[in-house]
Amino acid sequence: MWIVIASGGLLDIEAGSFWWELIAFILFVIVIGKYAWRPLLNALQEREDWIQNSLDAAEKAMTKAEKISKENEAALQEAEIMAQKIRKEAVEEAELLRADRIEKARKEADELVEHARSTIEQEKKRALIELRKEVADLAIKAASTILDAELDADKNRKLVDNFLKDLSKN
């Protein structure tokens, strides 16, 4: 018994071919299910796992890159702080060195001034001693000249004036 629902249309169903098509479809599903479905699902699962692993690896790499970036930034800041500290120490050292050199120069100048004063004082004493010696010699010479001459006041005055004139020439 054949049942014909409609005839001649595009969507016409023939009962005989319908059952064969249904049987072929069921066999196709069974064969695909037995031989191809599991490998296909396994391949899809492997692909999904591979994609998930790639995403996880990318996320780990991104996290690691961010961590390295933060570490680099911290190292850069630390290096900058160290550089500022070194600069500050160098400036302080230079200032101490400059102050030390100024102090040494001041001490040397003070020593030179003191030495010069001492030398001047010694020369002054030596000059005074020589001057006293010369004054004594001149006084003795003047006294001898006065004693050798007559004791006349006018003559004595003339002698002293001549002596003073001779003294100013020397």
ROSE-4610 file (N, C-alpha, C; in Angstrom, 1 decimal, always signed):
// ROSE-4610
residu = [M/M/M/W/W/W/I/I/I/V/V/V/I/I/I/A/A/A/S/S/S/G/G/G/G/G/G/L/L/L/L/L/L/D/D/D/I/I/I/E/E/E/A/A/A/G/G/G/S/S/S/F/F/F/W/W/W/W/W/W/E/E/E/L/L/L/I/I/I/A/A/A/F/F/F/I/I/I/L/L/L/F/F/F/V/V/V/I/I/I/V/V/V/I/I/I/G/G/G/K/K/K/Y/Y/Y/A/A/A/W/W/W/R/R/R/P/P/P/L/L/L/L/L/L/N/N/N/A/A/A/L/L/L/Q/Q/Q/E/E/E/R/R/R/E/E/E/D/D/D/W/W/W/I/I/I/Q/Q/Q/N/N/N/S/S/S/L/L/L/D/D/D/A/A/A/A/A/A/E/E/E/K/K/K/A/A/A/M/M/M/T/T/T/K/K/K/A/A/A/E/E/E/K/K/K/I/I/I/S/S/S/K/K/K/E/E/E/N/N/N/E/E/E/A/A/A/A/A/A/L/L/L/Q/Q/Q/E/E/E/A/A/A/E/E/E/I/I/I/M/M/M/A/A/A/Q/Q/Q/K/K/K/I/I/I/R/R/R/K/K/K/E/E/E/A/A/A/V/V/V/E/E/E/E/E/E/A/A/A/E/E/E/L/L/L/L/L/L/R/R/R/A/A/A/D/D/D/R/R/R/I/I/I/E/E/E/K/K/K/A/A/A/R/R/R/K/K/K/E/E/E/A/A/A/D/D/D/E/E/E/L/L/L/V/V/V/E/E/E/H/H/H/A/A/A/R/R/R/S/S/S/T/T/T/I/I/I/E/E/E/Q/Q/Q/E/E/E/K/K/K/K/K/K/R/R/R/A/A/A/L/L/L/I/I/I/E/E/E/L/L/L/R/R/R/K/K/K/E/E/E/V/V/V/A/A/A/D/D/D/L/L/L/A/A/A/I/I/I/K/K/K/A/A/A/A/A/A/S/S/S/T/T/T/I/I/I/L/L/L/D/D/D/A/A/A/E/E/E/L/L/L/D/D/D/A/A/A/D/D/D/K/K/K/N/N/N/R/R/R/K/K/K/L/L/L/V/V/V/D/D/D/N/N/N/F/F/F/L/L/L/K/K/K/D/D/D/L/L/L/S/S/S/K/K/K/N/N/N]
num = [1/1/1/2/2/2/3/3/3/4/4/4/5/5/5/6/6/6/7/7/7/8/8/8/9/9/9/10/10/10/11/11/11/12/12/12/13/13/13/14/14/14/15/15/15/16/16/16/17/17/17/18/18/18/19/19/19/20/20/20/21/21/21/22/22/22/23/23/23/24/24/24/25/25/25/26/26/26/27/27/27/28/28/28/29/29/29/30/30/30/31/31/31/32/32/32/33/33/33/34/34/34/35/35/35/36/36/36/37/37/37/38/38/38/39/39/39/40/40/40/41/41/41/42/42/42/43/43/43/44/44/44/45/45/45/46/46/46/47/47/47/48/48/48/49/49/49/50/50/50/51/51/51/52/52/52/53/53/53/54/54/54/55/55/55/56/56/56/57/57/57/58/58/58/59/59/59/60/60/60/61/61/61/62/62/62/63/63/63/64/64/64/65/65/65/66/66/66/67/67/67/68/68/68/69/69/69/70/70/70/71/71/71/72/72/72/73/73/73/74/74/74/75/75/75/76/76/76/77/77/77/78/78/78/79/79/79/80/80/80/81/81/81/82/82/82/83/83/83/84/84/84/85/85/85/86/86/86/87/87/87/88/88/88/89/89/89/90/90/90/91/91/91/92/92/92/93/93/93/94/94/94/95/95/95/96/96/96/97/97/97/98/98/98/99/99/99/100/100/100/101/101/101/102/102/102/103/103/103/104/104/104/105/105/105/106/106/106/107/107/107/108/108/108/109/109/109/110/110/110/111/111/111/112/112/112/113/113/113/114/114/114/115/115/115/116/116/116/117/117/117/118/118/118/119/119/119/120/120/120/121/121/121/122/122/122/123/123/123/124/124/124/125/125/125/126/126/126/127/127/127/128/128/128/129/129/129/130/130/130/131/131/131/132/132/132/133/133/133/134/134/134/135/135/135/136/136/136/137/137/137/138/138/138/139/139/139/140/140/140/141/141/141/142/142/142/143/143/143/144/144/144/145/145/145/146/146/146/147/147/147/148/148/148/149/149/149/150/150/150/151/151/151/152/152/152/153/153/153/154/154/154/155/155/155/156/156/156/157/157/157/158/158/158/159/159/159/160/160/160/161/161/161/162/162/162/163/163/163/164/164/164/165/165/165/166/166/166/167/167/167/168/168/168/169/169/169/170/170/170]
x = [+0.8/+0.0/+0.8/+0.4/+1.2/+0.3/+0.9/+0.0/+0.7/-0.2/+0.3/-0.5/+0.2/-0.4/-0.7/+0.3/+0.1/+0.9/+0.6/+1.3/+1.7/+2.9/+3.3/+4.0/+4.1/+4.6/+6.1/+6.6/+8.1/+8.2/+7.3/+7.3/+6.5/+6.4/+5.6/+6.5/+5.8/+6.5/+5.9/+6.9/+6.5/+6.8/+5.9/+6.0/+7.1/+7.4/+8.4/+9.8/+10.0/+11.3/+11.5/+10.4/+10.5/+11.1/+10.6/+11.1/+12.6/+12.9/+14.3/+15.2/+14.7/+15.5/+15.7/+14.6/+14.7/+15.6/+15.6/+16.5/+18.0/+18.2/+19.5/+20.0/+19.1/+19.5/+19.9/+19.1/+19.3/+20.6/+20.9/+22.2/+23.3/+23.1/+24.1/+24.5/+23.4/+23.6/+24.3/+24.0/+24.6/+26.1/+26.4/+27.8/+28.6/+28.0/+28.7/+28.9/+27.9/+28.0/+29.0/+29.1/+30.1/+31.5/+31.7/+33.1/+33.5/+32.7/+33.2/+32.8/+31.8/+31.3/+32.3/+32.8/+33.8/+35.1/+35.7/+36.9/+36.7/+35.5/+35.1/+35.0/+34.3/+34.2/+35.6/+36.4/+37.7/+38.6/+38.5/+39.2/+38.8/+37.4/+36.9/+37.3/+37.3/+37.8/+39.3/+40.1/+41.5/+41.7/+41.0/+41.1/+40.7/+39.6/+39.1/+40.2/+40.8/+41.8/+43.0/+43.4/+44.6/+44.3/+43.1/+42.8/+42.8/+42.2/+42.2/+43.6/+44.5/+45.9/+46.6/+46.3/+46.9/+46.5/+45.2/+44.7/+45.3/+45.4/+46.0/+47.5/+48.2/+49.6/+49.7/+48.8/+48.9/+48.6/+47.6/+47.3/+48.4/+49.1/+50.3/+51.4/+51.6/+52.6/+52.3/+51.0/+50.6/+50.9/+50.5/+50.7/+52.2/+53.0/+54.4/+55.0/+54.5/+55.0/+54.7/+53.5/+53.1/+53.9/+54.2/+55.1/+56.5/+57.0/+58.4/+58.4/+57.3/+57.2/+57.2/+56.4/+56.4/+57.8/+58.4/+59.7/+60.7/+60.6/+61.5/+61.3/+60.0/+59.7/+60.2/+60.0/+60.6/+62.1/+62.7/+64.2/+64.6/+63.9/+64.2/+64.1/+63.0/+62.8/+64.0/+64.3/+65.4/+66.7/+67.0/+68.2/+68.2/+67.1/+67.0/+67.2/+66.7/+66.9/+68.4/+69.0/+70.4/+71.3/+70.9/+71.6/+71.5/+70.3/+70.2/+71.0/+71.0/+71.8/+73.3/+73.8/+75.2/+75.5/+74.6/+74.8/+74.9/+74.0/+74.0/+75.3/+75.7/+77.0/+78.2/+78.2/+79.3/+79.3/+78.1/+78.1/+78.6/+78.1/+78.6/+80.1/+80.6/+82.0/+82.8/+82.3/+83.0/+83.0/+81.9/+81.8/+82.8/+82.8/+83.8/+85.2/+85.5/+86.8/+87.2/+86.2/+86.4/+86.7/+85.9/+86.0/+87.4/+87.8/+89.1/+90.2/+90.1/+91.2/+91.2/+90.0/+90.0/+90.7/+90.3/+90.9/+92.4/+92.9/+94.4/+95.0/+94.4/+94.9/+95.0/+93.9/+93.8/+95.0/+95.2/+96.2/+97.6/+97.8/+99.1/+99.3/+98.2/+98.3/+98.7/+98.0/+98.3/+99.7/+100.2/+101.6/+102.5/+102.2/+103.1/+103.1/+101.9/+101.8/+102.6/+102.4/+103.1/+104.7/+105.1/+106.5/+107.0/+106.2/+106.6/+106.7/+105.8/+105.8/+107.0/+107.3/+108.5/+109.7/+109.8/+111.0/+111.1/+110.0/+110.0/+110.5/+109.9/+110.3/+111.8/+112.3/+113.8/+114.6/+114.2/+114.9/+114.8/+113.7/+113.5/+114.4/+114.5/+115.4/+116.9/+117.2/+118.6/+118.9/+117.9/+118.1/+118.3/+117.4/+117.5/+118.9/+119.3/+120.6/+121.7/+121.7/+122.7/+122.6/+121.3/+121.1/+121.7/+121.5/+122.0/+123.5/+124.0/+125.5/+126.0/+125.4/+125.9/+125.7/+124.6/+124.3/+125.4/+125.7/+126.7/+128.1/+128.4/+129.6/+129.7/+128.5/+128.5/+128.6/+127.9/+128.0/+129.4/+130.1/+131.5/+132.3/+132.1/+132.8/+132.6/+131.3/+130.9/+131.6/+131.5/+132.1/+133.6/+134.3/+135.7/+136.0/+135.2/+135.5/+135.3/+134.3/+134.0/+135.2/+135.6/+136.7/+138.0/+138.2/+139.5/+139.5/+138.4/+138.3/+138.3/+138.4/+138.4/+137.0/+136.9/+135.7/+134.9/+135.0/+134.3/+132.9/+131.8/+130.4/+130.1/+130.6/+130.4/+131.0/+132.1/+132.8/+132.1/+131.6/+130.9/+129.6/+128.9/+127.7/+128.0/+129.0/+129.4/+129.8/+130.5/+130.9/+129.6/+128.7/+127.5/+126.7/+126.6/+125.9/+126.5/+127.9/+128.6/+128.4/+128.4/+128.2/+126.8/+125.8/+124.5/+124.3/+125.0/+125.0/+125.7/+126.8/+127.5/+126.6/+125.9/+125.0/+123.9/+123.3/+122.2/+122.7/+124.0/+124.5/+124.7/+125.0/+125.2/+123.9]
y = [-1.1/+0.0/+1.2/+1.8/+3.1/+4.3/+5.2/+6.4/+7.5/+8.1/+9.3/+10.4/+11.4/+12.6/+13.6/+13.9/+14.9/+14.4/+14.9/+14.4/+15.6/+15.5/+16.5/+17.7/+18.0/+19.2/+19.0/+20.2/+20.2/+19.5/+19.7/+19.1/+17.8/+17.2/+15.9/+14.8/+14.0/+12.9/+11.6/+10.8/+9.4/+8.5/+7.7/+6.9/+5.9/+5.3/+4.3/+4.9/+6.0/+6.6/+7.3/+7.7/+8.3/+7.3/+6.1/+5.1/+4.7/+4.6/+4.4/+5.5/+6.7/+7.9/+7.9/+7.6/+7.6/+6.5/+5.3/+4.2/+4.6/+5.2/+5.7/+6.7/+7.6/+8.7/+8.1/+7.1/+6.5/+5.7/+5.0/+4.3/+5.3/+6.4/+7.4/+7.9/+8.2/+8.7/+7.7/+6.4/+5.3/+5.2/+5.2/+5.0/+6.3/+7.4/+8.7/+8.7/+8.3/+8.2/+7.2/+6.1/+5.1/+5.4/+5.8/+6.0/+7.4/+8.4/+9.7/+10.7/+10.4/+11.4/+11.6/+10.5/+10.6/+11.2/+10.8/+11.5/+13.0/+13.3/+14.7/+15.5/+14.9/+15.5/+15.7/+14.6/+14.6/+15.7/+15.8/+16.8/+18.2/+18.4/+19.7/+20.0/+19.0/+19.2/+19.5/+18.8/+19.1/+20.6/+20.9/+22.3/+23.3/+23.0/+23.9/+24.0/+22.8/+22.8/+23.6/+23.4/+24.1/+25.6/+26.0/+27.5/+28.0/+27.2/+27.6/+27.7/+26.7/+26.8/+28.0/+28.3/+29.5/+30.7/+30.8/+32.0/+32.1/+31.0/+31.0/+31.4/+30.8/+31.2/+32.7/+33.2/+34.6/+35.5/+35.0/+35.8/+35.7/+34.6/+34.5/+35.4/+35.3/+36.2/+37.6/+38.0/+39.4/+39.8/+38.9/+39.1/+39.3/+38.4/+38.4/+39.7/+40.1/+41.3/+42.5/+42.6/+43.7/+43.7/+42.5/+42.4/+42.9/+42.5/+42.9/+44.4/+44.9/+46.4/+47.1/+46.6/+47.3/+47.2/+46.0/+45.9/+46.8/+46.9/+47.9/+49.3/+49.6/+51.0/+51.2/+50.2/+50.4/+50.5/+49.7/+49.7/+51.1/+51.6/+52.9/+54.0/+54.0/+54.9/+54.8/+53.6/+53.4/+53.9/+53.7/+54.2/+55.7/+56.3/+57.7/+58.3/+57.6/+58.0/+57.9/+56.8/+56.6/+57.7/+58.0/+59.0/+60.4/+60.7/+61.9/+61.9/+60.8/+60.6/+60.8/+60.2/+60.3/+61.7/+62.4/+63.8/+64.7/+64.4/+65.2/+65.0/+63.7/+63.4/+64.0/+64.0/+64.7/+66.2/+66.8/+68.2/+68.5/+67.7/+67.9/+67.7/+66.6/+66.3/+67.5/+68.0/+69.1/+70.4/+70.6/+71.7/+71.5/+70.3/+70.1/+70.3/+69.7/+69.9/+71.4/+72.1/+73.6/+74.3/+74.0/+74.6/+74.2/+72.9/+72.5/+73.3/+73.4/+74.1/+75.6/+76.2/+77.6/+77.7/+76.8/+76.8/+76.7/+75.7/+75.5/+76.8/+77.4/+78.6/+79.7/+79.8/+80.9/+80.6/+79.4/+79.1/+79.4/+79.0/+79.4/+80.9/+81.6/+83.1/+83.6/+83.1/+83.6/+83.3/+82.1/+81.7/+82.7/+82.9/+83.9/+85.3/+85.7/+87.1/+87.1/+86.0/+85.9/+85.9/+85.1/+85.0/+86.4/+87.1/+88.4/+89.3/+89.3/+90.2/+89.9/+88.6/+88.2/+88.7/+88.5/+89.0/+90.5/+91.2/+92.7/+93.1/+92.4/+92.7/+92.5/+91.4/+91.1/+92.2/+92.5/+93.5/+94.9/+95.2/+96.4/+96.5/+95.4/+95.3/+95.5/+94.7/+94.8/+96.3/+96.9/+98.3/+99.2/+99.0/+99.8/+99.7/+98.4/+98.1/+98.9/+98.7/+99.4/+100.9/+101.4/+102.9/+103.3/+102.6/+103.0/+103.0/+101.9/+101.8/+103.0/+103.4/+104.5/+105.8/+106.0/+107.2/+107.3/+106.1/+106.2/+106.6/+106.0/+106.3/+107.8/+108.2/+109.7/+110.6/+110.1/+110.9/+111.0/+109.9/+109.8/+110.7/+110.6/+111.4/+112.9/+113.2/+114.6/+115.1/+114.3/+114.7/+114.9/+114.0/+114.1/+115.4/+115.6/+116.8/+118.1/+118.0/+119.2/+119.4/+118.3/+118.3/+118.8/+118.3/+118.7/+120.2/+120.7/+122.2/+123.0/+124.2/+125.1/+125.1/+125.5/+125.4/+126.6/+127.3/+128.5/+128.1/+128.8/+128.5/+128.7/+129.7/+130.0/+128.9/+128.5/+127.4/+126.1/+125.9/+124.6/+124.6/+125.7/+125.8/+125.5/+126.1/+125.9/+124.5/+123.9/+122.5/+121.5/+121.8/+121.0/+121.2/+122.4/+122.7/+122.0/+122.0/+121.3/+119.8/+119.4/+117.9/+117.5/+118.3/+118.0/+118.0/+118.9/+119.0/+117.8/+117.3/+116.1/+114.9/+114.9/+113.8/+113.7/+114.8/+114.7/+114.3/+114.5/+114.0/+112.5/+112.0/+110.5/+109.9]
z = [+0.0/+0.0/+0.0/-1.0/-1.2/-1.0/-0.3/-0.1/-0.9/-1.6/-2.4/-1.8/-1.4/-0.8/-1.9/-2.6/-3.7/-4.9/-6.0/-7.1/-8.0/-8.5/-9.5/-9.0/-7.7/-7.1/-6.7/-6.4/-6.0/-4.7/-3.8/-2.5/-2.4/-3.5/-3.5/-2.8/-2.0/-1.3/-1.8/-2.2/-2.6/-1.5/-1.2/+0.0/-0.2/-1.3/-1.5/-1.3/-2.0/-1.9/-0.5/+0.1/+1.5/+2.4/+2.4/+3.3/+3.1/+1.8/+1.4/+1.9/+1.7/+2.1/+3.6/+4.3/+5.8/+6.2/+5.6/+6.0/+5.7/+4.5/+4.2/+5.1/+5.5/+6.5/+7.8/+8.3/+9.6/+9.5/+8.4/+8.3/+8.2/+7.5/+7.5/+8.8/+9.6/+11.0/+11.9/+11.7/+12.5/+12.1/+10.8/+10.3/+10.8/+10.6/+11.0/+12.5/+13.2/+14.7/+15.2/+14.5/+14.9/+14.5/+13.3/+12.8/+12.7/+12.5/+12.2/+13.4/+14.1/+15.1/+16.2/+16.8/+17.9/+17.4/+16.3/+15.9/+15.6/+15.0/+14.8/+16.1/+17.1/+18.4/+19.0/+18.9/+19.5/+18.8/+17.5/+16.8/+17.2/+17.3/+17.8/+19.2/+20.1/+21.5/+21.6/+20.7/+20.7/+20.2/+19.2/+18.7/+19.7/+20.4/+21.5/+22.6/+23.0/+24.0/+23.6/+22.3/+21.8/+21.8/+21.4/+21.4/+22.8/+23.8/+25.2/+25.8/+25.4/+25.9/+25.3/+24.0/+23.4/+24.1/+24.4/+25.1/+26.5/+27.2/+28.5/+28.4/+27.4/+27.3/+27.0/+26.1/+25.8/+27.0/+27.8/+29.0/+30.0/+30.1/+31.0/+30.5/+29.2/+28.6/+28.8/+28.7/+28.9/+30.3/+31.3/+32.7/+33.0/+32.4/+32.6/+32.0/+30.9/+30.2/+31.1/+31.7/+32.5/+33.8/+34.3/+35.5/+35.2/+34.1/+33.7/+33.4/+32.8/+32.6/+33.9/+34.9/+36.2/+36.9/+36.8/+37.4/+36.7/+35.4/+34.6/+35.1/+35.2/+35.7/+37.1/+38.0/+39.3/+39.3/+38.5/+38.4/+37.8/+36.9/+36.3/+37.3/+38.1/+39.2/+40.2/+40.6/+41.5/+41.0/+39.7/+39.1/+39.1/+38.8/+38.8/+40.2/+41.2/+42.6/+43.0/+42.5/+42.8/+42.1/+40.8/+40.1/+40.8/+41.3/+42.0/+43.3/+44.0/+45.2/+44.9/+43.8/+43.4/+43.1/+42.3/+42.0/+43.2/+44.2/+45.4/+46.2/+46.3/+47.0/+46.3/+45.0/+44.2/+44.5/+44.5/+44.8/+46.2/+47.2/+48.6/+48.7/+48.0/+48.0/+47.4/+46.3/+45.6/+46.6/+47.2/+48.2/+49.3/+49.9/+50.9/+50.5/+49.3/+48.7/+48.5/+48.0/+47.7/+49.1/+50.1/+51.4/+52.0/+51.8/+52.3/+51.6/+50.3/+49.6/+50.0/+50.2/+50.6/+52.0/+52.9/+54.2/+54.2/+53.3/+53.2/+52.6/+51.6/+51.0/+52.0/+52.8/+53.9/+54.9/+55.3/+56.3/+55.7/+54.4/+53.8/+53.7/+53.3/+53.3/+54.7/+55.7/+57.1/+57.4/+57.1/+57.4/+56.6/+55.3/+54.6/+55.2/+55.6/+56.2/+57.5/+58.3/+59.6/+59.4/+58.4/+58.0/+57.6/+56.8/+56.3/+57.5/+58.4/+59.6/+60.4/+60.6/+61.4/+60.7/+59.4/+58.6/+58.7/+58.6/+58.7/+60.1/+61.1/+62.5/+62.7/+62.2/+62.3/+61.6/+60.4/+59.6/+60.3/+60.9/+61.6/+62.8/+63.6/+64.7/+64.3/+63.2/+62.7/+62.3/+61.6/+61.1/+62.3/+63.4/+64.6/+65.3/+65.3/+65.9/+65.1/+63.8/+63.0/+63.1/+63.1/+63.3/+64.6/+65.7/+67.0/+67.0/+66.3/+66.2/+65.4/+64.3/+63.5/+64.3/+65.0/+65.8/+66.9/+67.5/+68.6/+68.0/+66.8/+66.1/+65.8/+65.2/+64.8/+66.0/+67.1/+68.3/+68.9/+68.8/+69.3/+68.4/+67.1/+66.1/+66.3/+66.5/+66.7/+68.0/+69.1/+70.3/+70.2/+69.5/+69.3/+68.5/+67.5/+66.6/+67.5/+68.3/+69.2/+70.2/+70.7/+71.7/+71.1/+69.8/+69.1/+68.8/+68.5/+68.2/+69.5/+69.3/+70.4/+71.0/+72.2/+73.0/+72.8/+71.7/+71.4/+71.0/+71.5/+71.2/+69.7/+69.1/+67.7/+66.8/+67.2/+66.5/+66.6/+67.9/+68.2/+67.3/+67.3/+66.5/+65.0/+64.5/+63.1/+62.9/+63.8/+63.6/+63.6/+64.5/+64.5/+63.3/+62.8/+61.5/+60.4/+60.3/+59.2/+59.3/+60.6/+60.8/+60.3/+60.7/+60.2/+58.7/+58.1/+56.6/+56.0/+56.6/+56.2/+56.4/+57.5/+57.9/+56.9/+56.5/+55.5/+54.1/+53.8/+52.5/+52.5/+53.7/+53.8/+53.8]
